[in-house]
Amino acid sequence: MRDPHQALKHEQIGKGRATSAGVDFLLVRSQWGKQDFGLGLHAAPNQFTTSGMQTTDLLASLGFQRAACTFTVRGECYTRWVEEGFALDKFAENFDSAFGAFTRADKELESCGIFLNQSEGWGFFYGKPSRGRMKRA
């Protein structure tokens, strides 16, 4: 698949925010040719916690890839392709509740001695490469 940041033309067609999770979303239609389009969802996390799973970890679990981004203030985002008709507002709303469930699941499983891999962690927020880590007992 093509890079959602490299196209002849881009058109931002939607904005959304997962307020509790602290992620801004942009929906961008990219065009490479007359009938060659793709719809990219760009996620810009803007808050983190000092421990536990981060929004970056959930984004990676959902198939988002970290990349340089011309559409966000930070110049970097997590992005993935979505289908035409993608319900951005519904997704942003559901992302908040999904992140809450994701962090609760991590804590509950950890209390049983099962540790989820933290695939992204804090690298995005500190301008460093993502270094996943496996939590250990």
Backbone as JSON, one array per atom type, in Angstrom:
{
  "sequence": "MRDPHQALKHEQIGKGRATSAGVDFLLVRSQWGKQDFGLGLHAAPNQFTTSGMQTTDLLASLGFQRAACTFTVRGECYTRWVEEGFALDKFAENFDSAFGAFTRADKELESCGIFLNQSEGWGFFYGKPSRGRMKRA",
  "N": [[0.85, -1.19, 0.0], [0.36, 2.31, -0.46], [2.16, 5.22, 0.79], [0.54, 7.24, 3.08], [1.26, 9.87, 3.32], [2.5, 10.74, 1.08], [1.53, 11.94, -1.81], [-0.06, 13.21, -4.82], [-2.03, 15.01, -4.26], [-3.76, 16.18, -1.37], [-6.54, 16.12, 0.83], [-8.03, 17.32, 3.64], [-10.62, 15.85, 5.32], [-11.97, 15.53, 7.66], [-12.06, 15.98, 11.26], [-11.37, 14.83, 14.52], [-11.6, 14.14, 18.05], [-10.35, 12.31, 20.72], [-11.02, 12.91, 23.7], [-10.63, 12.18, 26.5], [-8.6, 10.24, 26.25], [-6.69, 11.71, 24.99], [-6.03, 12.15, 22.19], [-5.77, 13.44, 18.97], [-7.48, 13.23, 15.91], [-7.19, 13.07, 12.39], [-8.79, 12.91, 9.29], [-7.81, 12.14, 6.15], [-7.97, 12.47, 2.69], [-6.09, 11.11, 0.19], [-4.67, 11.56, -3.04], [-3.44, 10.01, -5.9], [-3.74, 9.73, -8.59], [-6.11, 10.24, -11.31], [-8.28, 8.47, -10.73], [-7.35, 7.28, -8.46], [-7.37, 6.92, -5.22], [-6.99, 7.21, -1.64], [-7.89, 6.76, 1.8], [-6.74, 8.07, 4.66], [-6.27, 7.71, 8.15], [-5.08, 9.75, 10.58], [-3.41, 9.91, 13.59], [-2.73, 11.86, 16.38], [-1.29, 11.64, 19.27], [-1.45, 13.35, 22.4], [-1.01, 13.33, 25.12], [0.3, 11.59, 27.96], [0.79, 8.95, 30.38], [2.58, 8.3, 33.44], [3.04, 5.69, 33.93], [2.24, 2.33, 32.89], [0.06, 1.25, 30.18], [0.02, 3.11, 27.15], [-1.59, 5.54, 24.98], [-0.34, 5.31, 22.55], [0.38, 2.63, 22.48], [-2.11, 1.35, 22.25], [-2.89, 2.39, 19.76], [-0.95, 1.22, 18.08], [-1.7, -1.45, 18.42], [-4.06, -1.42, 17.05], [-3.29, -1.34, 14.47], [-2.09, 0.97, 13.52], [0.64, 2.87, 12.21], [3.68, 4.38, 13.12], [4.88, 7.48, 11.88], [6.58, 10.11, 10.03], [4.81, 13.15, 9.64], [2.96, 15.38, 7.73], [0.64, 16.61, 8.38], [0.17, 17.14, 11.03], [0.83, 19.15, 13.94], [3.06, 18.47, 15.42], [4.58, 17.11, 13.58], [4.75, 14.43, 13.33], [3.03, 11.32, 13.47], [0.62, 8.7, 14.09], [-0.61, 6.44, 11.78], [-3.08, 4.96, 9.6], [-4.78, 3.14, 7.02], [-8.21, 3.6, 6.14], [-11.62, 2.73, 5.3], [-13.76, 4.2, 2.76], [-16.41, 6.28, 3.9], [-15.88, 6.02, 6.55], [-16.61, 6.37, 9.97], [-15.68, 8.88, 11.6], [-16.27, 10.55, 13.9], [-17.67, 8.76, 15.58], [-15.7, 6.82, 15.9], [-13.69, 8.29, 17.3], [-15.03, 8.85, 19.68], [-15.49, 6.23, 20.59], [-12.86, 5.41, 20.85], [-11.95, 6.65, 23.17], [-13.4, 5.21, 25.21], [-12.47, 2.66, 24.6], [-9.74, 2.89, 25.15], [-9.81, 3.25, 27.91], [-10.81, 0.71, 28.67], [-8.73, -0.86, 27.71], [-6.53, -0.07, 29.33], [-7.53, -0.81, 31.83], [-7.78, -3.58, 31.45], [-5.09, -4.27, 31.15], [-4.08, -3.7, 33.75], [-5.67, -5.44, 35.32], [-4.98, -7.98, 34.3], [-2.26, -7.94, 34.84], [-2.31, -8.09, 37.61], [-2.76, -10.76, 37.91], [-0.47, -11.86, 37.13], [0.0, -11.89, 34.41], [1.45, -10.28, 31.74], [1.07, -7.7, 29.46], [2.58, -6.91, 26.34], [4.17, -3.88, 25.92], [4.1, -2.22, 23.26], [4.78, 0.27, 22.05], [5.12, 2.41, 23.95], [6.75, 5.24, 25.48], [8.3, 6.51, 23.57], [7.39, 8.09, 21.36], [6.5, 10.44, 22.61], [8.8, 11.52, 23.64], [10.35, 12.02, 21.47], [11.9, 9.94, 20.53], [12.96, 6.72, 19.18], [10.4, 4.23, 19.04], [10.34, 1.9, 21.53], [9.43, -1.04, 22.25], [8.45, -2.83, 25.16], [8.54, -5.64, 27.21], [6.76, -6.19, 30.01], [7.8, -7.42, 33.13], [7.45, -9.73, 35.84]],
  "CA": [[0.0, 0.0, 0.0], [1.08, 3.57, -0.57], [2.39, 6.06, 1.96], [-0.54, 8.23, 3.14], [1.81, 11.22, 3.37], [3.1, 11.02, -0.22], [0.53, 11.89, -2.88], [-0.12, 14.43, -5.62], [-3.0, 15.93, -3.66], [-4.35, 15.76, -0.1], [-7.67, 16.91, 1.27], [-8.49, 16.96, 4.98], [-12.09, 15.78, 5.24], [-12.57, 15.43, 8.98], [-11.27, 16.08, 12.48], [-12.02, 14.27, 15.69], [-10.77, 14.15, 19.25], [-10.63, 11.42, 21.84], [-10.66, 13.86, 24.74], [-10.08, 11.52, 27.69], [-7.37, 9.54, 25.89], [-5.73, 12.7, 24.53], [-5.58, 11.89, 20.83], [-6.46, 14.16, 17.9], [-7.54, 12.45, 14.69], [-7.47, 13.74, 11.12], [-9.13, 12.02, 8.2], [-7.24, 12.8, 4.97], [-8.07, 11.76, 1.41], [-4.9, 11.29, -0.64], [-4.93, 11.23, -4.44], [-2.23, 9.78, -6.7], [-4.14, 9.81, -9.99], [-7.5, 10.64, -11.52], [-9.17, 7.55, -10.02], [-6.51, 6.57, -7.48], [-7.55, 7.61, -3.94], [-6.91, 6.45, -0.4], [-8.36, 7.52, 2.95], [-5.86, 7.81, 5.79], [-6.61, 8.23, 9.47], [-3.85, 10.19, 11.23], [-3.63, 10.08, 15.03], [-1.69, 12.63, 17.05], [-1.43, 11.58, 20.72], [-0.94, 14.57, 23.02], [-0.82, 13.18, 26.56], [0.74, 10.26, 28.38], [0.85, 8.73, 31.82], [3.93, 7.93, 33.86], [3.16, 4.23, 34.01], [1.19, 1.56, 32.23], [-0.17, 1.35, 28.75], [-0.13, 4.46, 26.59], [-2.42, 5.59, 23.78], [0.5, 4.84, 21.45], [0.31, 1.17, 22.5], [-3.4, 0.98, 21.68], [-2.86, 2.7, 18.33], [-0.17, 0.16, 17.42], [-2.52, -2.66, 18.46], [-5.13, -1.24, 16.06], [-2.71, -1.34, 13.12], [-1.51, 2.26, 13.16], [2.1, 2.9, 12.07], [4.29, 5.67, 13.43], [5.53, 8.03, 10.7], [6.64, 11.56, 9.87], [3.48, 13.55, 9.19], [2.84, 16.78, 7.35], [-0.69, 17.09, 8.74], [0.07, 17.4, 12.47], [1.72, 20.2, 14.45], [4.28, 17.82, 15.9], [5.33, 16.59, 12.44], [4.8, 12.99, 13.46], [1.73, 10.8, 13.86], [0.33, 7.29, 13.84], [-1.55, 6.47, 10.67], [-3.52, 3.71, 8.98], [-5.82, 3.31, 6.0], [-9.59, 3.26, 6.5], [-12.52, 2.65, 4.14], [-14.68, 5.32, 2.52], [-17.56, 6.25, 4.8], [-15.4, 5.81, 7.91], [-17.32, 7.21, 10.93], [-14.64, 9.46, 12.44], [-16.79, 10.98, 15.21], [-17.98, 7.56, 16.35], [-14.42, 6.21, 16.24], [-13.03, 9.09, 18.34], [-15.8, 8.61, 20.9], [-15.23, 4.86, 21.02], [-11.46, 5.28, 21.21], [-11.87, 7.0, 24.6], [-13.83, 4.09, 26.05], [-11.58, 1.52, 24.33], [-8.48, 3.09, 25.87], [-10.1, 2.95, 29.3], [-10.89, -0.75, 28.79], [-7.38, -1.37, 27.45], [-5.69, 0.14, 30.53], [-8.08, -1.65, 32.9], [-7.41, -4.96, 31.16], [-3.66, -4.4, 31.45], [-3.92, -3.74, 35.21], [-6.29, -6.65, 35.86], [-4.15, -9.13, 33.91], [-0.99, -7.81, 35.58], [-2.54, -8.56, 38.99], [-2.75, -12.22, 37.84], [0.84, -12.3, 36.66], [0.06, -11.87, 32.95], [1.91, -8.95, 31.36], [0.93, -7.36, 28.04], [3.71, -6.23, 25.75], [3.96, -2.45, 25.67], [4.79, -2.16, 21.97], [5.24, 1.61, 21.69], [5.61, 3.13, 25.13], [6.87, 6.7, 25.55], [9.21, 7.03, 22.55], [6.74, 9.15, 20.57], [6.39, 11.66, 23.4], [10.15, 12.03, 23.91], [11.07, 12.18, 20.21], [12.85, 8.83, 20.38], [12.34, 5.54, 18.55], [9.54, 3.41, 19.89], [11.0, 0.69, 22.0], [8.49, -1.86, 23.0], [9.05, -3.56, 26.28], [7.72, -6.65, 27.85], [6.79, -6.03, 31.46], [8.13, -8.66, 33.83], [7.04, -9.81, 37.26]],
  "C": [[0.89, 1.24, 0.0], [1.24, 4.28, 0.77], [1.3, 7.14, 2.0], [-0.05, 9.68, 3.19], [2.41, 11.65, 2.04], [2.05, 10.86, -1.32], [0.59, 13.19, -3.67], [-0.99, 15.48, -4.96], [-3.53, 15.33, -2.36], [-5.51, 16.69, 0.23], [-8.1, 16.42, 2.66], [-10.01, 16.98, 4.96], [-12.76, 15.62, 6.61], [-11.55, 15.54, 10.1], [-12.07, 15.47, 13.6], [-11.06, 14.28, 16.86], [-11.28, 13.13, 20.25], [-10.14, 12.18, 23.07], [-10.01, 13.2, 25.94], [-8.74, 10.86, 27.42], [-6.29, 10.51, 25.41], [-5.16, 12.4, 23.17], [-6.44, 12.71, 19.86], [-6.38, 13.31, 16.64], [-7.85, 13.34, 13.5], [-7.76, 12.67, 10.08], [-8.73, 12.75, 6.91], [-7.4, 11.9, 3.75], [-6.83, 12.12, 0.59], [-5.22, 10.83, -2.06], [-3.6, 11.14, -5.19], [-2.51, 9.9, -8.19], [-5.61, 10.14, -10.09], [-8.5, 9.78, -10.75], [-8.45, 6.77, -8.93], [-6.5, 7.34, -6.16], [-7.31, 6.66, -2.78], [-7.35, 7.36, 0.75], [-7.52, 7.13, 4.16], [-6.36, 8.45, 7.07], [-5.29, 8.5, 10.19], [-4.17, 10.5, 12.69], [-2.44, 10.8, 15.64], [-1.93, 12.59, 18.57], [-0.82, 12.84, 21.35], [-0.86, 14.51, 24.54], [-0.41, 11.75, 26.86], [0.7, 10.17, 29.89], [2.26, 8.27, 32.18], [4.11, 6.43, 34.01], [2.03, 3.57, 33.23], [1.1, 1.8, 30.75], [-0.43, 2.79, 28.34], [-1.08, 4.39, 25.38], [-1.64, 5.08, 22.57], [0.47, 3.31, 21.35], [-1.01, 0.68, 21.9], [-3.42, 1.25, 20.18], [-2.1, 1.62, 17.55], [-0.97, -1.14, 17.36], [-3.64, -2.62, 17.42], [-4.59, -1.15, 14.63], [-2.17, -0.01, 12.64], [0.01, 2.13, 13.12], [2.6, 4.3, 12.39], [5.06, 6.17, 12.21], [5.65, 9.55, 10.81], [5.32, 11.99, 9.24], [3.42, 15.04, 8.91], [1.51, 17.4, 7.8], [-0.83, 17.45, 10.22], [1.11, 18.44, 12.88], [3.07, 19.61, 14.83], [5.17, 17.32, 14.76], [5.5, 15.09, 12.46], [3.42, 12.51, 13.91], [1.74, 9.28, 13.77], [-0.75, 7.3, 12.77], [-1.91, 5.07, 10.2], [-4.59, 4.06, 7.94], [-7.17, 2.91, 6.57], [-10.43, 3.28, 5.22], [-13.32, 3.95, 3.99], [-15.89, 5.18, 3.43], [-17.18, 6.03, 6.25], [-16.06, 6.83, 8.85], [-16.34, 7.78, 11.95], [-15.14, 9.86, 13.83], [-17.06, 9.8, 16.12], [-16.68, 6.88, 16.8], [-13.75, 6.97, 17.38], [-13.72, 8.88, 19.69], [-15.49, 7.22, 21.46], [-13.77, 4.64, 21.42], [-11.26, 5.61, 22.69], [-12.25, 5.82, 25.48], [-12.95, 2.87, 25.83], [-10.25, 1.67, 25.08], [-8.67, 2.83, 27.37], [-10.15, 1.45, 29.55], [-9.52, -1.38, 28.63], [-6.49, -1.22, 28.69], [-6.21, -0.68, 31.71], [-7.69, -3.11, 32.7], [-5.95, -5.21, 31.49], [-3.45, -4.54, 32.96], [-4.5, -5.03, 35.8], [-5.48, -7.9, 35.52], [-2.83, -9.12, 34.66], [-1.15, -8.33, 37.01], [-2.57, -10.09, 39.07], [-1.41, -12.76, 37.36], [0.98, -12.41, 35.15], [0.38, -10.44, 32.53], [1.78, -8.74, 29.86], [2.2, -6.65, 27.57], [3.34, -4.78, 25.48], [4.76, -2.11, 24.41], [5.36, -0.8, 21.6], [5.81, 2.4, 22.86], [5.68, 4.64, 24.95], [7.73, 7.31, 24.46], [8.64, 8.2, 21.76], [6.77, 10.48, 21.32], [7.74, 12.31, 23.7], [10.97, 12.2, 22.64], [12.12, 11.12, 19.97], [12.17, 7.67, 19.67], [11.46, 4.81, 19.54], [10.31, 2.17, 20.27], [9.99, -0.06, 22.85], [9.2, -2.54, 24.15], [8.03, -4.55, 26.82], [7.86, -6.43, 29.35], [7.05, -7.4, 32.09], [7.68, -8.57, 35.29], [8.21, -9.47, 38.16]]
}
